[in-house]
Amino acid sequence: MRHNSLRGAVTIVGAGQAGLTLGIGLLQYGYTVTIVSDRSPDQIRNGRVTSSQCMFDMANGIERSFGLSLWDEECPKIAGMSVSAFAPTEPPALFNQWSARFARPARSVDQRLKMSTWMEEFERRGGQLVIDTASVASLEQYCQESDLVIVAAGKGEIAQLFERDTSRSPFTSPQRSLAMLYVSGLERPDGDALVEFNVVPGVGEYLTYPALAETGPCDIMLFEANLGGPMDIWNGAADGTELLTRAQAVLAKYFPSESVRARRVSLIDENATLVGRLTPTVRRPVATLPSGSVVLGMADVTVINDPITAQGANNATKCADIYLRAITRHIGKFDEEFMQTAFDEFWTYAEPATDFTNQFLSPTPDHARQLHVAAAEFPEIGRRFAECMNDPRDAASWILDPVGAYQYIDAIARASRPKSA
C-alpha cells in the first residue's frame, strides 16, 4: 500500500550527496519520501572519510536553492586552480605551470559532517529515514510501497543490479591507486586558496585544496598513483600515521616544493584517511527485479568517475536536480521509459564530465598538452579551462576535440598579437 500523498511516494536507497539532495528537494514539492541508509547520522559523523569532494559553483547553487548550503560562511573559499607539470627527473623539474581564478568560488565540506547533518535536516523537514542495509528483497518491498524507487547507493549488492554499459565504459580496471588524507598544518602560499594540481608523467598526480570538517578548516591531500609505478605504495599501511609517513616520502621525492609545505601536517582525526582503487564505469540506469518491478539508478550507481577532476559530487548534485525536475513534471506511471528518459537528460551533462575525467587518466594527447602550454601564455585559456571544472560541457568543443583545440589556440594567439600600424 502506498503512502497518502498529493504527489506520490518515493523511496531512495542511499543517503549520500545525490540521494539526500533529491529527497529533500522532493519534500519541497509535497512528495512522501523515504531514504534508506546503511548507517545512522552518528555512524557517518564519527566514521571514516568517504570522499575528496570539491563543489563548484553550479552544484553549490543547487544546494542553495534547497536551503542546504549550511556552511557557506565558515567553509574556506577555493578561488581557482593551478596546474604544475614536472619532468620525471631527479629532482623533478617544473616544465609548465599556469593558474586561473574561477568565476565564483568552489567549496569542500567533509561529507561526514555534511551527510549526517543533511540526514537530520531531512527528518526535520518531514522525511522518513530508515537505517537498513538494502537488499534485492527489500527493494521488492519498497517497490510495493512506493510509486518510484531510486537507487543512489553506488556500492554493494544492489549496485550490481545495474548492467555495465560497455559502449560508454572504456576502462575495465582501475586506472589509479588512490590515497586521501584530511590534514591540518599544511602551509599555504600567500594569496587565494586554490585547487592545486601537480603531475609527474609516469608517476601520478597530487592534488590539494582546503576543506571544512567538523573540527574546523583543514586541507585535503589526494594522491593519484599510476598503477605499478613508484608512487603506488599505499596498500598495506598499518594505520593513518604510516600512510601519512608514506605520503610525505612521496612528496619529498616527486613534489619537493609541496613537501616543504607539508612538513608539519597532521591528520585531523584517526579516521581521516582513505585508500582504494575504483574502475570508472557507466551503467545502464534501469534494473529489473525478479518480480519484474523496475528501479532507477542515479549518480554513482550509473556514472562513477575517478576523483582526479573532482566531478563525482558535482555529478551527483546535477543528477539530483535533473531527476527532481523530471519527477515533478511527470504525469503517469514511473515506468522504464520515464527512467531511461530521466537518465538520458542527466547523460547530456555526465557524458562530457566523464570524457573530461577519462582524458586525465589516459596518456596526455598532444592537443591537450598544447592547451596547457598555451594556458601558461594566455590567461584566457586558463580561465576557460578552470570553468570546465564547474561545467565540463564546454570541454567538448576544444579540450576533448583536437581540431577544436588547435583552432582555439590559434585564434587566441592571433587575437593577442599587436595590430600593425
C-alpha positions as CSV (number, residue, x, y, z in Angstrom):
1,M,0.0,0.0,0.0
2,R,1.4,3.4,-1.0
3,H,1.5,6.3,1.4
4,N,-1.1,9.0,1.3
5,S,0.4,12.0,-0.6
6,L,-0.9,14.5,-3.0
7,R,2.2,13.9,-5.2
8,G,3.1,10.3,-4.6
9,A,5.6,8.3,-2.6
10,V,9.3,7.9,-3.5
11,T,11.9,5.7,-1.8
12,I,15.6,6.5,-2.3
13,V,18.2,3.9,-1.3
14,G,21.3,5.8,-0.3
15,A,21.9,8.8,1.9
16,G,24.7,10.5,0.1
17,Q,25.1,13.7,-2.0
18,A,22.6,12.6,-4.6
19,G,20.0,10.8,-2.5
20,L,19.7,13.4,0.2
21,T,19.7,16.3,-2.3
22,L,16.9,14.7,-4.3
23,G,15.0,13.6,-1.2
24,I,15.0,17.0,0.4
25,G,14.0,18.6,-2.9
26,L,11.1,16.2,-3.3
27,L,9.8,17.1,0.1
28,Q,9.5,20.7,-1.0
29,Y,7.1,19.5,-3.7
30,G,4.9,17.6,-1.4
31,Y,6.1,14.0,-2.0
32,T,6.2,11.4,0.7
33,V,9.9,10.5,0.8
34,T,11.7,7.6,2.4
35,I,15.5,7.5,2.4
36,V,17.2,4.2,3.3
37,S,20.8,4.4,4.7
38,D,23.0,1.6,5.9
39,R,24.4,4.0,8.6
40,S,22.9,6.4,11.1
41,P,23.9,10.1,11.2
42,D,26.1,9.4,14.2
43,Q,27.8,6.5,12.5
44,I,28.6,8.7,9.5
45,R,29.7,11.6,11.6
46,N,32.1,9.5,13.6
47,G,33.2,7.2,10.7
48,R,35.9,7.3,8.1
49,V,36.1,10.0,5.5
50,T,34.4,9.0,2.3
51,S,35.4,11.4,-0.5
52,S,37.6,14.2,-1.7
53,Q,34.7,16.3,-2.9
54,C,35.2,19.8,-4.3
55,M,31.9,21.5,-5.1
56,F,31.9,24.1,-7.9
57,D,29.5,27.0,-8.4
58,M,26.7,25.2,-10.3
59,A,26.4,22.5,-7.7
60,N,26.7,25.0,-4.9
61,G,23.8,26.9,-6.4
62,I,21.6,23.8,-6.5
63,E,22.3,23.3,-2.8
64,R,21.4,26.9,-2.0
65,S,18.1,26.5,-3.9
66,F,17.2,23.7,-1.5
67,G,18.4,25.6,1.6
68,L,21.3,23.2,2.1
69,S,24.3,25.5,1.8
70,L,24.7,25.5,5.6
71,W,28.4,26.1,5.7
72,D,28.9,28.9,3.2
73,E,30.3,31.4,5.7
74,E,32.7,29.2,7.6
75,C,33.9,27.0,4.7
76,P,37.1,28.1,3.1
77,K,36.6,29.6,-0.4
78,I,38.5,28.0,-3.2
79,A,39.2,30.8,-5.6
80,G,40.6,29.0,-8.6
81,M,43.0,26.3,-9.7
82,S,46.7,25.8,-10.6
83,V,48.3,23.1,-12.8
84,S,52.0,22.3,-12.4
85,A,53.7,19.7,-14.6
86,F,57.1,18.2,-13.7
87,A,59.5,16.2,-15.7
88,P,60.3,12.8,-14.1
89,T,63.9,13.7,-13.4
90,E,65.8,13.6,-10.0
91,P,64.8,16.0,-8.7
92,P,61.7,16.6,-10.8
93,A,62.0,19.7,-12.9
94,L,59.0,22.1,-13.5
95,F,58.3,22.4,-17.2
96,N,54.9,24.1,-17.3
97,Q,52.6,25.9,-14.9
98,W,49.5,28.0,-15.0
99,S,46.8,29.2,-12.7
100,A,43.4,30.8,-13.1
101,R,40.5,32.0,-10.9
102,F,37.0,30.6,-11.0
103,A,34.2,33.0,-11.9
104,R,32.8,32.1,-8.4
105,P,34.5,30.2,-5.6
106,A,34.3,26.5,-5.0
107,R,33.9,24.9,-1.6
108,S,34.6,21.5,0.0
109,V,32.7,20.2,3.1
110,D,33.7,16.9,4.7
111,Q,30.9,14.5,3.8
112,R,30.9,13.1,7.3
113,L,29.7,16.5,8.5
114,K,27.6,17.2,5.5
115,M,25.6,14.0,5.2
116,S,25.0,13.5,8.9
117,T,23.6,17.0,9.1
118,W,21.5,16.7,6.0
119,M,20.0,13.4,7.2
120,E,18.9,15.1,10.4
121,E,17.6,18.0,8.3
122,F,15.7,15.6,6.0
123,E,13.9,14.2,9.0
124,R,13.2,17.6,10.4
125,R,11.5,18.5,7.1
126,G,9.2,15.5,7.3
127,G,11.1,12.8,5.5
128,Q,11.3,9.2,6.8
129,L,14.8,7.9,7.4
130,V,15.2,4.1,7.6
131,I,18.5,2.6,8.8
132,D,18.9,-0.7,7.0
133,T,21.2,-2.5,4.6
134,A,19.2,-2.7,1.4
135,S,18.9,-6.0,-0.5
136,V,17.1,-7.2,-3.6
137,A,14.3,-8.5,-1.3
138,S,13.9,-5.1,0.4
139,L,13.9,-3.3,-3.0
140,E,11.0,-5.6,-3.9
141,Q,9.2,-4.4,-0.8
142,Y,9.9,-0.8,-1.4
143,C,8.5,-1.1,-5.0
144,Q,5.3,-2.4,-3.4
145,E,5.1,0.6,-1.1
146,S,6.2,3.4,-3.4
147,D,5.4,4.9,-6.7
148,L,9.1,5.2,-7.6
149,V,12.2,3.6,-6.1
150,I,15.6,5.1,-6.8
151,V,19.0,3.5,-6.0
152,A,21.6,6.1,-5.1
153,A,24.0,3.8,-3.2
154,G,26.9,3.2,-5.6
155,K,28.4,0.2,-3.7
156,G,27.3,-3.2,-2.6
157,E,24.9,-5.9,-3.8
158,I,22.2,-3.7,-5.2
159,A,24.5,-1.5,-7.3
160,Q,25.5,-4.7,-9.2
161,L,21.9,-5.0,-10.4
162,F,22.7,-2.3,-12.9
163,E,24.4,-3.6,-16.1
164,R,27.7,-2.1,-17.2
165,D,27.3,-0.1,-20.4
166,T,30.3,-1.4,-22.4
167,S,29.9,1.3,-25.1
168,R,30.4,4.1,-22.5
169,S,33.0,2.4,-20.3
170,P,36.4,2.3,-21.9
171,F,38.2,1.1,-18.8
172,T,37.8,-2.4,-17.4
173,S,40.1,-1.9,-14.4
174,P,41.2,0.9,-12.1
175,Q,43.5,3.5,-13.6
176,R,45.0,4.9,-10.4
177,S,45.9,3.8,-6.9
178,L,44.3,6.4,-4.6
179,A,45.3,7.8,-1.2
180,M,43.4,10.6,0.5
181,L,44.2,12.4,3.8
182,Y,42.5,15.2,5.6
183,V,45.1,17.2,7.4
184,S,45.8,20.3,9.4
185,G,49.0,22.3,9.4
186,L,49.5,22.5,5.6
187,E,51.3,25.7,4.8
188,R,49.6,27.8,2.2
189,P,51.2,30.3,-0.1
190,D,50.1,33.9,0.3
191,G,47.0,34.8,-1.7
192,D,43.9,32.9,-2.7
193,A,43.4,29.2,-1.9
194,L,43.4,27.1,-5.0
195,V,42.8,23.6,-6.2
196,E,46.5,22.7,-6.8
197,F,47.1,20.0,-9.3
198,N,50.6,18.6,-9.6
199,V,51.6,15.9,-12.1
200,V,54.7,13.9,-12.9
201,P,54.2,11.8,-16.0
202,G,54.6,8.1,-15.4
203,V,54.4,8.7,-11.6
204,G,51.0,10.2,-10.9
205,E,49.2,13.3,-9.6
206,Y,49.0,15.1,-6.3
207,L,46.0,17.4,-5.6
208,T,45.3,19.5,-2.6
209,Y,42.7,22.1,-1.6
210,P,41.1,23.5,1.6
211,A,38.0,22.0,3.1
212,L,35.8,22.2,6.2
213,A,35.4,19.4,8.7
214,E,33.6,19.2,12.0
215,T,36.8,20.2,13.7
216,G,37.2,23.3,11.5
217,P,39.1,24.3,8.4
218,C,41.6,21.7,7.1
219,D,43.1,20.6,3.8
220,I,42.6,17.5,1.6
221,M,45.6,15.8,0.1
222,L,44.8,13.4,-2.7
223,F,47.4,11.2,-4.3
224,E,46.6,9.5,-7.7
225,A,49.4,7.0,-8.4
226,N,50.0,5.3,-11.7
227,L,49.3,1.6,-11.2
228,G,52.6,-0.3,-10.6
229,G,54.5,3.0,-10.6
230,P,56.8,4.4,-7.9
231,M,54.0,6.2,-6.2
232,D,51.8,3.1,-5.9
233,I,52.8,2.4,-2.3
234,W,49.5,2.9,-0.4
235,N,48.4,-0.7,0.2
236,G,49.5,-2.3,3.5
237,A,49.8,0.9,5.5
238,A,49.2,-0.2,9.1
239,D,47.3,3.0,10.1
240,G,46.8,6.6,9.2
241,T,50.1,7.6,10.8
242,E,52.0,5.2,8.5
243,L,50.0,6.4,5.5
244,L,50.9,10.0,6.3
245,T,54.6,9.0,6.6
246,R,54.5,7.4,3.1
247,A,52.7,10.4,1.7
248,Q,55.4,12.7,3.0
249,A,58.1,10.5,1.5
250,V,56.3,10.7,-1.9
251,L,56.2,14.4,-1.7
252,A,59.8,14.7,-0.8
253,K,60.9,12.6,-3.8
254,Y,58.4,13.8,-6.5
255,F,56.9,17.1,-5.3
256,P,59.7,18.7,-3.2
257,S,58.1,22.2,-3.2
258,E,54.9,20.6,-1.9
259,S,56.9,18.6,0.6
260,V,58.1,21.8,2.3
261,R,54.5,23.0,2.8
262,A,53.5,19.6,4.3
263,R,56.4,19.2,6.8
264,R,54.2,20.0,9.8
265,V,50.9,18.4,8.8
266,S,48.9,16.0,11.0
267,L,45.7,14.1,10.4
268,I,42.6,15.8,11.7
269,D,41.4,12.6,13.3
270,E,42.0,8.8,13.3
271,N,39.5,8.2,10.5
272,A,40.8,11.0,8.2
273,T,42.4,8.7,5.6
274,L,41.1,6.5,2.7
275,V,42.9,4.2,0.4
276,G,41.5,2.4,-2.6
277,R,41.0,1.9,-6.3
278,L,38.0,2.2,-8.5
279,T,37.1,1.4,-12.1
280,P,35.5,4.3,-13.9
281,T,32.2,2.8,-15.1
282,V,28.9,3.8,-16.7
283,R,26.0,1.5,-16.0
284,R,22.6,1.3,-17.6
285,P,20.1,3.3,-15.5
286,V,17.2,0.8,-15.1
287,A,17.4,-2.5,-13.2
288,T,14.7,-5.1,-13.3
289,L,14.0,-7.1,-10.1
290,P,12.9,-10.8,-10.1
291,S,9.3,-9.7,-9.7
292,G,9.5,-7.5,-12.9
293,S,9.5,-4.3,-10.9
294,V,12.0,-1.7,-12.2
295,V,14.2,0.7,-10.2
296,L,16.1,3.8,-11.3
297,G,19.8,4.3,-10.6
298,M,21.3,7.7,-10.1
299,A,24.7,9.3,-9.7
300,D,27.5,6.9,-8.7
301,V,25.2,3.9,-9.4
302,T,25.1,4.9,-13.1
303,V,28.3,7.0,-13.6
304,I,31.3,6.6,-11.4
305,N,34.4,8.7,-12.3
306,D,37.8,8.8,-10.8
307,P,38.2,11.7,-8.4
308,I,41.1,13.2,-10.4
309,T,38.8,16.0,-11.7
310,A,36.6,16.3,-8.7
311,Q,33.4,15.7,-10.7
312,G,31.8,13.0,-8.5
313,A,29.9,15.1,-6.0
314,N,29.1,17.7,-8.7
315,N,27.7,14.9,-11.0
316,A,25.6,13.7,-8.0
317,T,24.1,17.1,-7.4
318,K,23.3,17.7,-11.1
319,C,21.7,14.3,-11.3
320,A,19.5,15.1,-8.3
321,D,18.5,18.4,-9.8
322,I,17.7,16.8,-13.2
323,Y,15.8,13.9,-11.7
324,L,13.8,16.2,-9.4
325,R,12.7,18.2,-12.4
326,A,11.8,15.1,-14.3
327,I,9.8,13.6,-11.4
328,T,7.9,16.8,-10.6
329,R,6.8,17.4,-14.2
330,H,5.9,13.8,-14.9
331,I,2.3,12.6,-15.2
332,G,1.5,8.9,-15.0
333,K,3.4,5.8,-14.0
334,F,7.1,6.0,-13.3
335,D,7.9,3.2,-15.8
336,E,11.1,2.2,-17.6
337,E,10.5,4.8,-20.4
338,F,10.4,7.5,-17.8
339,M,13.5,6.2,-16.1
340,Q,15.5,6.0,-19.3
341,T,14.4,9.5,-20.3
342,A,15.5,11.0,-17.0
343,F,18.9,9.4,-17.2
344,D,19.3,10.5,-20.8
345,E,18.8,14.0,-19.7
346,F,21.5,13.6,-17.0
347,W,23.8,12.0,-19.5
348,T,23.9,15.2,-21.5
349,Y,25.8,16.6,-18.6
350,A,27.6,13.4,-17.4
351,E,29.0,12.4,-20.7
352,P,31.3,15.4,-21.1
353,A,32.2,15.2,-17.4
354,T,33.1,11.5,-17.9
355,D,35.1,12.2,-21.1
356,F,36.9,15.1,-19.4
357,T,37.9,12.9,-16.5
358,N,38.9,10.0,-18.6
359,Q,41.3,12.2,-20.6
360,F,43.1,13.0,-17.4
361,L,43.6,9.3,-16.7
362,S,44.9,8.5,-20.2
363,P,48.2,9.3,-21.8
364,T,48.0,13.1,-22.5
365,P,47.2,13.7,-26.2
366,D,49.2,16.3,-28.0
367,H,46.4,18.8,-28.3
368,A,45.7,18.7,-24.5
369,R,49.5,19.1,-23.8
370,Q,49.5,22.1,-26.1
371,L,46.4,23.6,-24.4
372,H,48.3,23.5,-21.0
373,V,51.3,25.2,-22.6
374,A,49.1,27.8,-24.2
375,A,47.3,28.4,-20.8
376,A,50.6,29.4,-19.3
377,E,51.0,32.1,-22.0
378,F,47.4,33.2,-22.5
379,P,45.4,33.6,-19.2
380,E,42.1,33.5,-21.2
381,I,42.7,29.8,-22.0
382,G,43.4,29.0,-18.3
383,R,40.3,30.8,-17.2
384,R,38.1,28.9,-19.7
385,F,39.8,25.6,-18.7
386,A,39.1,26.3,-15.0
387,E,35.5,26.9,-15.7
388,C,35.2,23.4,-17.2
389,M,35.6,22.1,-13.7
390,N,32.3,23.8,-12.9
391,D,30.6,22.9,-16.2
392,P,32.5,20.3,-18.3
393,R,30.0,20.5,-21.1
394,D,32.1,23.3,-22.6
395,A,35.1,20.9,-22.8
396,A,33.6,19.0,-25.7
397,S,34.4,21.6,-28.4
398,W,38.1,22.1,-27.5
399,I,39.6,20.1,-24.6
400,L,38.1,16.9,-25.9
401,D,38.4,17.8,-29.6
402,P,41.9,18.0,-31.2
403,V,40.8,20.1,-34.2
404,G,38.8,22.5,-31.9
405,A,41.8,22.8,-29.5
406,Y,44.3,23.8,-32.2
407,Q,41.8,26.2,-33.8
408,Y,41.1,27.8,-30.4
409,I,44.8,28.1,-29.5
410,D,45.4,29.7,-33.0
411,A,42.5,32.1,-32.6
412,I,43.7,33.3,-29.1
413,A,47.3,33.7,-30.3
414,R,46.2,35.7,-33.3
415,A,43.9,37.9,-31.2
416,S,46.8,38.7,-28.8
417,R,49.2,39.8,-31.5
418,P,49.7,43.6,-31.6
419,K,47.9,45.1,-34.6
420,S,50.2,46.7,-37.1
421,A,50.1,50.4,-37.7
